[in-house]
Amino acid sequence: MIKKLRQYISTPKHMAVGLCFLLLSVLFALWITRIPEVKLRLGLSEGDLGSVLFFTPLGAIISMLLSSNLIRWKGEGKSTVIALLFYGVTMATPLFAYDFLTLCIALFLVGFSMGWVDISMNAVANTIEKVDGVKIMSTSHGFFSLGGIIGGSIGGILAGIGTDGLIQMIAAFITLAIIVMLIIAPKIKSITDDSNKEQHVIFSIPGKSLMGLAVIAFCIMLGEGAIADWSTVYLNNNLSSGPALAGFGFAAFSATMTIGRFNGDYLIEKFGSNNVVKGGLIMAFAGLILLFIKSIALALLGFGMIGFGYSSVIPILFSQASQKADVSPARGLASVATLGYFGFLLGPVIIGWTAEIIGLAFSFGILAALTLVAFMVVIRKTAV
């Protein structure tokens, strides 16, 4: 497993892809640390903030619906480079917002650029897998998980010492631009898959051959979004862990997901994609069941098991979506990712609604049920 990661890091083309995933996550995590600052400056209520944050996933979903055309326009490699630079610019725009409307527009642009980067860089990783005969998708996603930890830590420190948020994001863009132009672009800009140059398409809605993959992506990413937003609340409010310990739920989820993704390509080569997905879903289901037991220790263990169980599922789905014979790689990837991110958007909302009726602990049962649905789709061999 360590050997596999070392090979990835020592291969310039592969590491350039890993840096794309890392940068996407680092900059977004840096923005997250500045949300309280923007909320206070614009005088937003809790409801206002919830409404405005909706525009980020909305922009991402619209971008993903159009992304196969964006990739078709320039090719995977060049599209990734352009999208990353555009993303770096848009990440500073929320700090320029002066009212509710301009913040909505800024976050829509952030989401749009994120979706464009996401599909483009995954398409690059898929093309490398196809051309070089290697498995790098899960490791690449591992760098995304690692980026969240790095960006969140740096952003928290800078916010804590009083660094201006706008200066932080401008510095982040300059750093991103240097890395993209000097390291990433020379290695990936020529990467393209001619099979993506198909007929013009406007929307990438999953077809019959992709529906099983899209259903699994929806179920798992809904769970990821829900846990990201509600794990801390569950530990603090339902288990009375206290604010300091409550954050360890999401930390455990993120850490095991990072570890799982860095080991995912090795596990896929050793056991096969189908077995890795089935084993991961079983582990995640068991972790969700642990949340029903009113124990802080078991809840932390459960969140860790969910993170590791979910870790390789999405990278595998993205690889599989790019290999369907009846659609281009970019269109297949965009189709599955679009429904997946729709689930990521809905997850926190669904848990919030149901928690009002049956309580937060039992709301996690919905995630367990969806994980079971995903497992049944795999068992029926309609996907993966």
C-alpha positions in Angstrom: 0.0 0.0 0.0 2.8 2.4 0.9 4.6 1.3 -2.3 1.5 2.2 -4.3 1.4 5.7 -2.9 5.1 6.1 -3.3 4.8 5.2 -7.0 2.0 7.7 -7.4 4.0 10.5 -5.9 7.1 9.7 -7.8 5.3 9.7 -11.2 5.1 13.5 -12.2 2.0 13.1 -14.4 0.1 11.2 -11.6 1.2 13.7 -8.9 0.1 16.6 -11.1 -3.4 15.1 -11.1 -3.2 14.6 -7.3 -2.3 18.3 -6.9 -5.5 19.2 -8.9 -7.6 17.3 -6.3 -5.6 18.8 -3.4 -5.9 22.4 -4.6 -9.6 22.1 -5.2 -10.1 21.0 -1.6 -7.6 23.3 0.1 -9.1 26.5 -1.4 -12.7 25.4 -0.6 -11.7 24.6 3.0 -10.0 28.0 3.3 -13.3 29.6 2.2 -15.3 27.6 4.8 -13.1 29.0 7.6 -14.2 32.5 6.5 -17.9 31.9 6.4 -18.5 33.3 9.9 -16.6 36.5 9.0 -18.7 37.1 5.9 -21.9 36.3 7.8 -21.0 38.9 10.4 -19.9 41.5 7.9 -23.1 41.3 5.8 -25.4 40.9 8.8 -26.9 37.6 7.7 -29.2 35.6 9.8 -29.0 31.8 10.2 -31.7 31.4 7.6 -30.0 33.9 5.2 -26.8 32.0 5.5 -28.5 28.6 4.8 -30.2 30.1 1.7 -27.0 31.7 0.3 -24.9 28.5 0.8 -27.4 26.7 -1.4 -26.0 28.5 -4.4 -22.7 26.7 -4.3 -24.0 23.2 -4.9 -26.6 24.7 -7.3 -23.7 26.1 -9.4 -21.8 22.8 -9.2 -24.8 20.8 -10.4 -25.4 23.1 -13.4 -21.8 23.0 -14.3 -21.7 19.2 -14.2 -24.7 19.1 -16.4 -22.8 21.1 -19.0 -19.3 19.8 -18.2 -19.1 17.2 -21.0 -19.3 20.1 -23.5 -16.7 22.1 -21.6 -14.3 19.1 -21.8 -15.2 18.5 -25.4 -14.3 22.2 -26.1 -10.6 21.9 -25.0 -9.9 18.3 -24.0 -9.5 17.0 -20.5 -6.1 18.4 -19.7 -6.5 21.9 -21.0 -10.0 22.0 -19.5 -8.7 21.2 -16.1 -6.0 23.9 -16.3 -8.5 26.6 -17.4 -11.1 25.5 -14.8 -8.5 25.5 -12.0 -7.4 29.1 -12.8 -11.1 30.2 -13.1 -11.8 28.5 -9.8 -8.9 30.3 -8.1 -10.4 33.7 -9.2 -13.9 32.8 -8.1 -12.9 31.7 -4.7 -12.0 35.3 -3.8 -15.3 36.7 -5.0 -17.4 35.9 -1.8 -15.0 38.2 0.1 -15.9 41.1 -2.2 -19.6 40.6 -1.8 -21.4 43.6 -0.3 -24.9 42.2 0.2 -27.1 39.1 0.0 -27.5 39.1 -3.8 -23.8 39.6 -4.6 -22.9 36.8 -2.2 -25.4 34.5 -3.9 -23.9 35.3 -7.3 -20.3 34.8 -6.0 -21.1 31.4 -4.5 -22.9 30.3 -7.6 -19.7 31.1 -9.6 -17.7 29.2 -6.9 -19.9 26.2 -7.3 -19.9 26.4 -11.1 -16.1 26.5 -11.2 -15.8 23.7 -8.7 -18.1 21.4 -10.8 -16.0 22.2 -13.9 -12.8 21.4 -12.1 -14.2 18.3 -10.5 -15.4 16.6 -13.8 -12.3 17.7 -15.8 -9.7 16.4 -13.3 -11.6 13.1 -12.9 -11.7 12.8 -16.6 -7.9 13.3 -16.7 -7.4 10.6 -14.1 -9.6 8.2 -16.0 -7.7 8.9 -19.3 -4.4 8.2 -17.5 -5.9 4.9 -16.1 -7.0 3.9 -19.6 -3.8 4.9 -21.5 -1.2 3.8 -18.9 -3.0 0.8 -17.6 -2.8 1.9 -13.9 -5.2 2.6 -11.1 -4.9 6.1 -9.7 -8.5 7.3 -9.2 -8.8 6.4 -5.5 -5.4 7.8 -4.6 -6.3 11.0 -6.4 -9.5 11.3 -4.4 -7.3 10.7 -1.3 -5.5 14.0 -2.1 -8.9 15.7 -2.1 -9.6 14.4 1.4 -6.2 15.4 2.5 -6.7 18.9 1.1 -9.7 19.5 3.3 -7.6 18.7 6.4 -4.8 21.0 5.2 -7.0 23.9 4.1 -9.2 23.7 7.2 -6.1 23.8 9.5 -4.4 26.6 7.7 -7.6 28.6 7.4 -8.4 28.1 11.1 -4.9 29.3 12.1 -5.0 32.4 9.8 -8.5 33.3 11.0 -7.3 32.9 14.6 -4.4 35.3 14.3 -6.6 37.9 12.6 -5.5 37.6 9.0 -7.8 39.4 6.6 -9.9 36.9 4.6 -9.5 38.7 1.3 -5.7 38.7 1.7 -5.9 35.0 2.5 -7.9 34.1 -0.6 -5.8 36.3 -2.9 -2.6 34.7 -1.6 -4.3 31.3 -2.1 -5.1 32.2 -5.8 -1.5 33.3 -6.4 -0.2 30.1 -5.0 -2.6 28.0 -7.0 -1.7 29.9 -10.2 2.0 29.3 -9.7 1.5 25.6 -9.0 -0.9 25.2 -12.0 1.3 27.0 -14.5 4.7 25.6 -13.4 3.8 22.0 -12.2 0.4 20.9 -13.3 -0.1 22.4 -16.8 3.2 21.0 -18.3 2.2 17.5 -17.2 -1.5 17.3 -18.1 -2.4 19.9 -20.7 -1.8 17.5 -23.6 -3.9 14.8 -22.1 -7.1 14.1 -24.1 -9.4 11.3 -25.0 -10.7 11.5 -28.5 -13.7 9.4 -27.5 -15.1 12.4 -25.7 -15.4 14.3 -29.1 -18.9 12.9 -29.7 -22.0 14.7 -30.9 -23.0 17.9 -29.1 -24.9 17.3 -25.9 -26.4 19.9 -23.6 -27.3 17.9 -20.5 -25.8 14.7 -19.1 -28.7 12.8 -17.6 -27.8 9.2 -16.7 -29.0 6.7 -19.3 -30.0 3.1 -18.7 -26.4 1.8 -18.6 -25.4 4.4 -16.0 -28.4 4.4 -13.8 -27.1 1.8 -11.4 -23.9 3.7 -10.8 -25.9 7.0 -10.5 -28.2 5.5 -7.9 -25.2 4.3 -5.8 -23.5 7.7 -6.1 -26.7 9.4 -5.0 -27.0 7.2 -1.9 -23.4 7.5 -0.8 -22.9 11.2 -1.5 -26.2 11.9 0.3 -24.6 10.2 3.3 -21.4 12.1 3.0 -23.2 15.4 2.9 -25.4 14.5 5.8 -22.5 13.4 8.0 -20.4 16.4 7.2 -23.1 18.7 8.4 -24.7 16.7 11.3 -22.0 14.6 12.9 -20.9 17.4 15.2 -24.5 18.3 16.1 -25.3 14.6 16.9 -22.3 14.2 19.2 -22.9 17.5 21.0 -26.7 17.6 21.3 -27.7 13.9 21.4 -24.7 12.4 23.3 -23.7 15.5 25.3 -20.1 15.2 24.2 -19.3 18.9 24.6 -18.1 21.2 21.8 -14.4 20.2 22.0 -15.1 16.4 21.6 -18.0 16.9 19.1 -15.6 17.9 16.3 -13.9 14.6 16.5 -16.8 12.8 14.8 -16.2 14.5 11.5 -12.5 14.4 12.0 -12.7 10.6 12.4 -14.9 10.4 9.3 -12.5 12.6 7.2 -9.3 10.9 8.5 -10.5 7.3 7.7 -11.8 8.4 4.3 -8.4 9.9 3.5 -6.6 6.7 4.6 -9.1 4.5 2.7 -8.7 6.5 -0.5 -4.9 6.4 -0.3 -5.1 2.6 0.0 -8.0 2.2 -2.4 -6.1 1.6 -5.6 -4.1 -1.1 -3.9 -7.2 -2.8 -2.6 -8.9 -2.5 -6.0 -6.0 -4.3 -7.7 -5.9 -7.0 -5.0 -9.6 -7.7 -4.5 -11.4 -6.1 -7.5 -13.7 -3.1 -7.6 -16.9 -5.1 -6.9 -15.5 -6.6 -3.7 -14.1 -3.4 -2.5 -17.4 -1.6 -3.0 -19.4 -4.4 -1.3 -17.0 -4.6 1.6 -17.0 -0.8 2.0 -20.8 -0.6 2.0 -21.0 -3.4 4.7 -18.5 -1.6 6.9 -20.4 1.8 6.4 -23.7 0.1 7.2 -22.2 -1.4 10.4 -20.8 2.1 11.4 -24.2 3.7 10.9 -25.8 1.0 13.1 -23.4 1.9 15.9 -24.8 5.4 15.9 -28.0 4.1 17.4 -26.1 3.1 20.5 -25.9 6.0 22.9 -22.1 5.9 23.4 -19.6 8.6 22.4 -16.8 6.1 21.9 -19.0 3.9 19.7 -20.2 6.9 17.8 -16.7 8.0 17.0 -15.8 4.4 15.9 -19.0 4.4 13.8 -18.1 7.7 12.0 -14.6 6.3 11.4 -16.0 3.1 9.9 -18.4 5.0 7.7 -15.6 7.2 6.4 -13.4 4.1 5.5 -16.4 2.2 4.1 -17.5 5.1 1.8 -13.9 6.1 0.9 -13.3 4.1 -2.3 -16.9 3.9 -3.5 -17.1 7.2 -5.4 -13.7 6.9 -7.0 -14.7 3.4 -8.3 -18.0 4.7 -9.6 -16.3 7.5 -11.4 -13.9 5.1 -13.1 -16.7 2.7 -14.0 -18.9 5.6 -15.4 -16.0 6.6 -17.7 -15.7 3.1 -19.1 -19.2 2.5 -20.4 -19.1 1.7 -24.1 -22.3 3.5 -25.1 -21.3 7.0 -23.9 -18.2 9.1 -23.9 -16.0 9.0 -20.8 -16.7 12.7 -20.0 -20.5 12.3 -20.5 -20.6 9.1 -18.4 -18.6 10.7 -15.6 -20.7 13.9 -15.6 -24.0 11.9 -15.6 -23.0 9.9 -12.4 -21.4 12.9 -10.7 -24.4 15.1 -11.3 -26.9 12.8 -9.5 -24.2 12.1 -6.8 -23.8 15.8 -6.0 -27.6 16.2 -6.0 -27.6 13.7 -3.2 -24.8 15.6 -1.4 -27.0 18.7 -1.6 -30.1 16.9 -0.3 -28.5 15.0 2.5 -28.2 17.7 5.1 -31.7 18.9 4.3 -33.3 15.5 4.5 -31.6 14.7 7.9 -32.8 18.1 9.2 -36.4 17.6 8.2 -36.6 14.0 9.5 -34.8 14.9 12.8 -37.6 17.3 13.6 -40.1 14.4 13.4 -38.2 11.3 14.6 -35.0 12.7 16.2 -31.5 13.0 14.9 -30.3 9.5 15.9 -33.1 7.7 14.0 -32.6 10.1 11.0 -29.2 8.4 10.5 -31.3 5.2 9.9 -32.2 6.8 6.5 -28.5 6.8 5.6 -28.3 3.1 6.7 -31.2 2.3 4.5 -29.7 4.1 1.5 -26.4 2.3 2.1 -28.3 -1.0 2.0 -30.0 0.1 -1.2 -26.6 0.8 -2.8 -25.4 -2.7 -1.6 -28.5 -4.3 -3.2 -27.8 -2.6 -6.5 -24.3 -4.0 -6.5 -25.5 -7.5 -5.6 -27.9 -7.4 -8.5 -24.9 -6.7 -10.7 -26.6 -3.6 -12.2 -23.5 -1.5 -11.4 -19.8 -1.8 -10.6 
